[in-house]
Amino acid sequence: MTGLSLGVDFGTTNTVVALAGAEGPAQLVTFPAPERDVFAFRSAISFHAPPERPSDRTVEAGPWAIEAYVEDPLETRFIQSFKSFAASASFSETQILGKRYQFEDLLAAFLLKMRDHVKGGHAVWPKRLFVGRPVTFAGAAPSEDLALTRYEAAFKRLGFEEILYAYEPVGAAFFFARELQEDATVLVGDFGGGTSDFSIIRFHREAGEIRSTPLGRSGVGVAGDAFDYRIIDHLVSPSLGKGSSYTSFGKILPIPNRYYSAFARWDQLALMRASRDMREIRKLVREANEPEKIERLVETLDENYGYLLYRAISTLKEALSRDDAAEFRFEAGTIALGRTVARTEFEGWIAPELEAIDKAVDRALADAGLGPDGIDRIFLTGGSSLVPAVRQIFTRRFDPAKIESGSELESIASGLALMGRERDLDRWCKRA
């Protein structure tokens, strides 16, 4: 390897960047965010234009995008989790403040703004780039070729001359391999916001170097974002009217469930305020049999409480990873929701996602032609790897002493950058 390599873990929730040279550990790129320096840069972008000067467009990314949106939600178009559209042929473009943006336009704008925010000033990055990609892209019918074509178009706008793509859990495996003291077959599970991905790799020493052989892989398009939505759907939406009824022309009818589908992503809630659904919801306040619940829904949408709500959900999820029960609290304006949630209750809510992840682990083992006894070490990374029910998927199959976790946000980007030291990159990477 000559010079530096850059690793980019473009995630559904966060994006992390790392640099690595010929030796030594990878170095994370940091950003002086409004509250504190961070290396996990939120995968979000915002566009703002004052009504009196629509051509005066301001673009922001990461925590600065969130800040701009929270300050002025009515005049700011905010987009997060847009990685989930990368492999979707049905997503061709979106119109933002009178201008059309394809997926690659959004990603390029996000990456350029992220580079502008690198601590210490404008970043000068190397020409060699390693980009992480999920084993299975999110979506009902994802197109891998389409996603990589869009990635390629976006990253080329930053001036990279060599762009290589590697599976995200493989990047995490290279990070983990630094700690290996002996030959081992390693199963890596990467749990992001939109996908859960698995790779099985054999690491061995040859002529004083760690060499590696890919054995198997699998993935599924569910992860932390789906967990969040399950919590909201069971814990919050019923207090906002889901499952209740209204009276129309003497008939008792159910409140439409479609009003609550937007809660899958907090940034989508603001879009409802100008929709036909919002006009119907306001009318339901007069017709609802439990009007106080619909009033809460109207206030949540009108006052843009989505970000605060998701922060409360994240706090609960983190607490349930530590404790058998935790208190949920969401307070904003006149709304005050709260109750104790047992971990077993949460695990019941996410049972469909847990089953999908469980089956994906079996597929990875089958792809490698191995049983549980053929795995020497397990490395779990990503935020949802901390959820006890997720860990139980592995403790049921493997000796708990084999299971390790850590570096939940940094492992993939660091491993991708370290991959630049490999002599035979064709075994690990592909070009678009």
FENHU-V774134 format. One record per residue. N is the residue number from 1. PSI is psi in degrees with one decimal (* if undefined). BURIAL is + if it has 9 or more other C-alpha atoms within 8 Angstrom, else -. Layout:
n: {N & N}
psi: {PSI & PSI}
burial: {BURIAL & BURIAL}
//
This chain:
n: {1 & 2 & 3 & 4 & 5 & 6 & 7 & 8 & 9 & 10 & 11 & 12 & 13 & 14 & 15 & 16 & 17 & 18 & 19 & 20 & 21 & 22 & 23 & 24 & 25 & 26 & 27 & 28 & 29 & 30 & 31 & 32 & 33 & 34 & 35 & 36 & 37 & 38 & 39 & 40 & 41 & 42 & 43 & 44 & 45 & 46 & 47 & 48 & 49 & 50 & 51 & 52 & 53 & 54 & 55 & 56 & 57 & 58 & 59 & 60 & 61 & 62 & 63 & 64 & 65 & 66 & 67 & 68 & 69 & 70 & 71 & 72 & 73 & 74 & 75 & 76 & 77 & 78 & 79 & 80 & 81 & 82 & 83 & 84 & 85 & 86 & 87 & 88 & 89 & 90 & 91 & 92 & 93 & 94 & 95 & 96 & 97 & 98 & 99 & 100 & 101 & 102 & 103 & 104 & 105 & 106 & 107 & 108 & 109 & 110 & 111 & 112 & 113 & 114 & 115 & 116 & 117 & 118 & 119 & 120 & 121 & 122 & 123 & 124 & 125 & 126 & 127 & 128 & 129 & 130 & 131 & 132 & 133 & 134 & 135 & 136 & 137 & 138 & 139 & 140 & 141 & 142 & 143 & 144 & 145 & 146 & 147 & 148 & 149 & 150 & 151 & 152 & 153 & 154 & 155 & 156 & 157 & 158 & 159 & 160 & 161 & 162 & 163 & 164 & 165 & 166 & 167 & 168 & 169 & 170 & 171 & 172 & 173 & 174 & 175 & 176 & 177 & 178 & 179 & 180 & 181 & 182 & 183 & 184 & 185 & 186 & 187 & 188 & 189 & 190 & 191 & 192 & 193 & 194 & 195 & 196 & 197 & 198 & 199 & 200 & 201 & 202 & 203 & 204 & 205 & 206 & 207 & 208 & 209 & 210 & 211 & 212 & 213 & 214 & 215 & 216 & 217 & 218 & 219 & 220 & 221 & 222 & 223 & 224 & 225 & 226 & 227 & 228 & 229 & 230 & 231 & 232 & 233 & 234 & 235 & 236 & 237 & 238 & 239 & 240 & 241 & 242 & 243 & 244 & 245 & 246 & 247 & 248 & 249 & 250 & 251 & 252 & 253 & 254 & 255 & 256 & 257 & 258 & 259 & 260 & 261 & 262 & 263 & 264 & 265 & 266 & 267 & 268 & 269 & 270 & 271 & 272 & 273 & 274 & 275 & 276 & 277 & 278 & 279 & 280 & 281 & 282 & 283 & 284 & 285 & 286 & 287 & 288 & 289 & 290 & 291 & 292 & 293 & 294 & 295 & 296 & 297 & 298 & 299 & 300 & 301 & 302 & 303 & 304 & 305 & 306 & 307 & 308 & 309 & 310 & 311 & 312 & 313 & 314 & 315 & 316 & 317 & 318 & 319 & 320 & 321 & 322 & 323 & 324 & 325 & 326 & 327 & 328 & 329 & 330 & 331 & 332 & 333 & 334 & 335 & 336 & 337 & 338 & 339 & 340 & 341 & 342 & 343 & 344 & 345 & 346 & 347 & 348 & 349 & 350 & 351 & 352 & 353 & 354 & 355 & 356 & 357 & 358 & 359 & 360 & 361 & 362 & 363 & 364 & 365 & 366 & 367 & 368 & 369 & 370 & 371 & 372 & 373 & 374 & 375 & 376 & 377 & 378 & 379 & 380 & 381 & 382 & 383 & 384 & 385 & 386 & 387 & 388 & 389 & 390 & 391 & 392 & 393 & 394 & 395 & 396 & 397 & 398 & 399 & 400 & 401 & 402 & 403 & 404 & 405 & 406 & 407 & 408 & 409 & 410 & 411 & 412 & 413 & 414 & 415 & 416 & 417 & 418 & 419 & 420 & 421 & 422 & 423 & 424 & 425 & 426 & 427 & 428 & 429 & 430 & 431 & 432}
psi: {139.3 & 138.6 & -159.0 & 153.8 & 143.7 & 131.6 & 131.2 & 118.3 & 91.0 & 103.1 & 166.6 & -38.3 & -46.5 & 153.8 & 133.0 & 139.8 & 138.2 & 152.1 & 142.3 & 142.0 & -154.4 & -21.0 & 167.7 & 171.6 & 161.7 & 151.0 & 127.0 & 140.6 & 133.9 & 160.7 & 130.9 & 76.1 & 165.5 & -38.0 & -37.4 & 164.5 & 138.3 & 155.8 & -19.4 & 105.3 & 118.5 & 132.4 & 74.5 & 150.6 & 145.3 & 151.5 & 129.4 & 137.3 & 125.3 & 141.1 & -34.4 & -15.7 & 70.9 & -24.0 & -11.1 & 76.7 & 132.8 & 129.1 & 135.0 & 163.9 & 162.2 & -144.8 & -26.0 & -33.0 & -42.6 & -44.5 & -43.7 & -39.4 & -44.1 & -35.6 & -36.4 & 70.8 & -28.7 & -34.3 & 10.9 & 128.5 & 119.6 & 133.4 & 126.4 & 170.4 & 28.8 & -8.9 & -29.8 & -14.0 & -2.9 & -40.4 & 12.9 & 115.6 & -23.3 & -19.0 & 103.5 & -41.4 & 165.1 & 150.1 & 125.8 & 116.0 & 44.4 & 3.4 & 140.8 & 136.7 & 124.4 & 171.1 & -45.3 & -27.9 & -43.5 & -46.0 & -42.4 & -43.1 & -40.8 & -47.5 & -41.7 & -41.8 & -38.0 & -43.2 & -36.9 & -27.9 & 3.0 & 136.6 & 134.2 & 2.0 & -171.9 & 128.5 & 138.5 & 104.6 & 155.6 & 168.5 & -8.2 & 125.4 & 135.3 & 120.6 & 132.0 & 147.3 & 146.9 & 156.2 & -43.5 & 118.6 & 152.9 & 154.6 & 163.4 & -39.4 & 68.2 & 141.1 & 107.5 & -43.6 & -41.3 & -43.6 & -45.5 & -33.8 & -41.3 & -42.2 & -48.3 & -45.7 & -39.6 & -48.2 & -28.8 & -26.7 & -15.4 & -0.5 & 11.6 & 137.8 & -29.3 & 117.1 & 119.9 & 145.8 & 132.2 & 149.8 & 138.4 & -44.5 & -23.9 & -39.5 & -44.5 & -35.1 & -39.8 & -35.0 & -45.3 & -33.4 & -21.0 & -27.9 & -7.5 & 133.3 & -6.7 & 167.0 & 142.6 & 146.5 & 120.1 & 131.5 & 123.5 & 128.6 & 122.4 & 118.0 & 102.8 & -155.6 & -36.1 & -24.4 & 155.3 & 121.8 & 148.4 & 138.9 & 146.1 & 125.1 & 139.5 & 120.6 & 133.0 & 159.8 & 136.4 & 120.0 & 39.7 & 2.3 & 151.8 & 119.5 & 160.2 & 149.5 & 124.2 & 137.3 & -40.4 & 163.3 & 163.1 & 170.4 & 164.3 & 144.3 & 46.4 & 146.1 & -143.3 & -37.4 & -37.9 & -35.2 & -44.7 & -44.4 & -37.5 & -40.0 & -47.6 & -42.8 & -35.7 & -30.9 & -36.0 & -49.5 & -38.5 & -30.5 & -12.3 & 12.9 & -9.8 & 133.2 & -5.2 & -169.2 & 169.3 & 163.8 & 127.3 & 121.1 & 41.8 & -0.9 & 140.0 & 120.9 & 151.7 & 145.3 & 129.0 & 131.2 & -22.2 & -23.3 & -22.1 & -3.7 & -27.1 & -17.3 & -3.0 & -26.8 & 125.2 & -31.2 & -18.0 & -16.8 & -36.4 & -28.0 & -22.1 & -22.7 & -25.7 & 14.2 & 166.2 & -34.7 & -37.6 & -37.8 & -38.7 & -39.1 & -42.0 & -37.9 & -34.0 & -21.2 & -35.7 & -24.0 & -13.9 & 144.5 & -17.2 & 72.4 & -28.7 & -30.0 & -43.0 & -33.4 & -39.3 & -40.5 & -45.2 & -44.8 & -40.7 & -41.4 & -45.3 & -40.3 & 4.7 & 54.2 & 3.1 & -44.6 & -43.7 & -37.4 & -45.0 & -29.9 & -38.2 & -38.7 & -43.3 & -40.7 & -43.1 & -45.3 & -41.3 & -41.1 & -38.2 & -15.6 & -20.1 & -37.3 & 158.3 & -19.7 & 154.1 & 156.8 & 125.3 & 130.1 & 126.5 & 113.4 & 122.1 & 128.0 & -126.3 & -1.0 & 131.2 & 104.6 & 141.3 & 143.8 & 164.7 & 135.3 & 126.0 & 146.5 & -38.6 & -33.8 & -47.2 & -43.0 & -32.0 & -38.1 & -38.6 & 15.7 & -41.8 & -39.6 & -39.4 & -40.0 & -40.9 & -40.9 & -42.6 & -45.7 & -33.4 & -35.5 & -42.9 & -38.9 & -36.3 & -43.8 & -42.5 & -38.9 & -33.2 & -9.6 & 33.3 & 152.8 & 176.3 & -34.1 & -16.5 & -3.5 & 126.6 & -37.7 & 148.8 & 128.9 & 118.9 & 132.1 & 166.3 & 151.6 & -41.0 & -8.1 & -15.2 & -12.8 & 121.5 & -38.9 & -30.3 & -43.9 & -32.8 & -25.3 & -32.6 & -37.1 & -22.9 & -28.5 & -35.4 & 158.5 & 122.5 & -25.5 & -19.3 & -14.1 & 129.0 & 157.1 & 172.8 & 173.1 & 47.2 & -28.7 & -23.2 & -16.7 & -41.2 & -50.9 & -42.7 & -43.9 & -37.9 & -43.4 & -41.3 & -24.4 & -22.3 & -14.3 & -9.8 & 141.9 & -38.9 & 80.3 & -22.0 & -19.9 & -18.1 & -24.9 & 161.4 & 159.4 & 151.8 & *}
burial: {- & - & - & + & + & + & + & + & + & + & + & + & + & + & + & + & + & + & + & + & + & + & - & - & - & + & - & + & + & + & + & + & + & - & - & - & + & + & + & + & + & + & + & + & + & + & + & + & + & + & - & - & - & + & - & - & + & - & + & + & + & + & + & + & + & + & - & + & + & + & - & - & + & - & + & + & + & + & + & + & + & + & - & + & + & + & + & + & - & - & - & - & - & - & - & + & + & - & - & - & + & + & + & + & + & + & + & + & + & + & + & + & + & + & + & + & + & + & + & - & - & + & - & - & - & + & + & + & + & + & + & + & + & + & + & + & + & + & + & - & - & + & + & - & - & + & + & + & + & + & + & + & + & + & + & + & - & + & - & + & - & - & + & + & + & + & + & + & + & + & + & + & + & + & + & + & - & - & - & - & - & - & + & + & + & + & + & + & + & + & + & + & + & + & + & + & + & + & + & + & + & + & + & + & + & - & - & - & - & - & - & - & - & + & + & + & + & + & + & + & + & + & + & + & + & + & + & + & + & + & + & + & + & + & - & + & + & + & + & + & + & + & - & + & + & + & + & - & - & - & - & - & - & - & + & - & - & - & - & + & - & + & + & + & - & + & + & + & + & + & - & + & + & - & - & - & - & + & - & - & + & + & - & + & + & - & + & + & - & + & + & - & + & + & + & + & + & + & - & + & + & - & - & + & + & + & + & + & + & + & - & + & + & + & - & + & + & - & + & + & + & - & - & + & + & + & + & + & + & + & - & - & - & - & - & - & + & - & - & - & + & + & + & - & - & + & + & - & + & + & - & - & + & + & - & + & + & + & - & + & + & - & + & + & + & + & + & + & - & + & - & - & - & - & + & + & + & + & + & + & + & + & + & + & + & + & + & - & - & + & + & - & + & + & + & - & - & + & - & - & - & + & + & + & + & - & - & + & + & + & + & + & + & + & + & + & + & + & + & + & - & - & - & - & + & - & - & + & + & - & - & -}
//
